[in-house]
Amino acid sequence: MGKSKNNKIFLWTLLLLIFCGLSVHLTWRFYKNNITKLGCAVADKYCSIAGEGDLCDFYRKKKYDTFCLPPADIDEWLEYRYANQDVLDASLSSSDVIEMMRQGKFEELEHYFLDVQSRYENHNINELTYQDMMESLIYDNEEAVALYGVWLKEIPDSYIARYGRGGTNTSIGWDRRGEKWAKDTPKENWDAMRRYHLKAADDLRAAVALHPQLTMGYRGLVSMNNHGSKEHWLAESLKYDSYNYLVRKAYMLKLRPRWGGSHQKMHEFASSALKYIDKNPYLRGLPLYEFTDKAKVYRHQGRYAEAIEAGSTAIYHRPAETSYYTRAYAYEKEKKDKEAVMDAEKGLRQAPDNIGLLQVYAWSAREDQQYEKADDGYERLTRLRPDKASYWYSRGLLHYRLKKYVTTMQYWKKAHELDPPNNKYLYWFALAAIRNEVPAGLVKMRSFLERCKDSKCRQTDVSWARRWIDCVDGKPKCDLPNHDYIGWQKSPLYSP
């Protein structure tokens, strides 16, 4: 009897332990999956009872990532973004402004932009509209700098012209620096950037001195980061526009690790601004810059799964094109092309001409064999940047895959014309011409082989070039099956 009783106790104890273990596991799964739905107060209470452990470690990370805020609502974001679209559609473009400056219509421009500033200060337009309208004053060329000089001779106390010239010199300075990583940027590029930024800082300081409510002027001073403390200019802007987003965003970007800051500092700064979201709902999206930058770092390190997670958190805070691009690019690197296309499409609905999104969209659609979407993406890229040889090459590559050899030749010819020294473009243009039975193709292919004697070429391309020439020449050693290039004169594209 005693032995039987002990066995029963053992079995009941074992069943109880299994039940408890299963309950803890299911509870952990439930809280893990619903932590942001339940809210921080419930999760805080749970962790105070449960103490340390995997769930609380997860919760603390989730709390850090989400700032205890619910997911941003895309409809609310889009409503704010496009609230003043009618005003924006009727506003002056950059091309309008510079043409008016060429015609000497400075008084007219002065009144127009003073009205823009007044409407912003009186809350008749939101920050995004204000930013877009004021940025039509900024260029990346010396002609605009000279025209602003004429404007200031006519209206010496114009803070509008000083802002425009300051912003233009800032833009030229960034252009002179180039787009390489800091460690790869030559000293002369840095020196050129600093010369322009010194001029820019003088104008922007004068502009905010003339009109202390010029939020865009403070944004420019903070973004340069090397002409007076960025903390000083942020504080000055908040004196006159306490809940502004634009200057805070510029400051947030200067807290990135590449500028000597850290993601922790970015997080703390965003946290300090979120208490004002009832005054300015746009501040709700400030944390996204921390997570888009994290995603960029992770991508650079080949940690694509973590980059995707960071991109998802950015979308959590603001479902804007920047956030979707961040995750779409990470999906592309992880070879999750279908997901990359879906995110790129969501971003392009907000920013149809965003070059980065279009690149991901076209590339990933091609890799996922969504050829119609890929062709749409490359068509838009070549229309927006007709001077970019690589876009014409990629568009040709898609058409080559689709065996559309006539358009392939047209696109690769364009790439070759835009970048004649590029051996890759020469080879592929020659190949497309041969495919179309154009005699010039053989000449171009021989030119490619001749060029490869003195410069670096892909050995695969060199090998294929020789094989194509052998076949077109009708040599017995042709080893390309099912090709007959006799009778060029019959081709509609024949041109001796």
Order of alpha helices (4+ residues) and beta strands (2+ residues): alpha-alpha-alpha-alpha-alpha-alpha-alpha-alpha-alpha-alpha-alpha-alpha-alpha-alpha-alpha-alpha-alpha-alpha-alpha-alpha-alpha-alpha-alpha-alpha-alpha-alpha
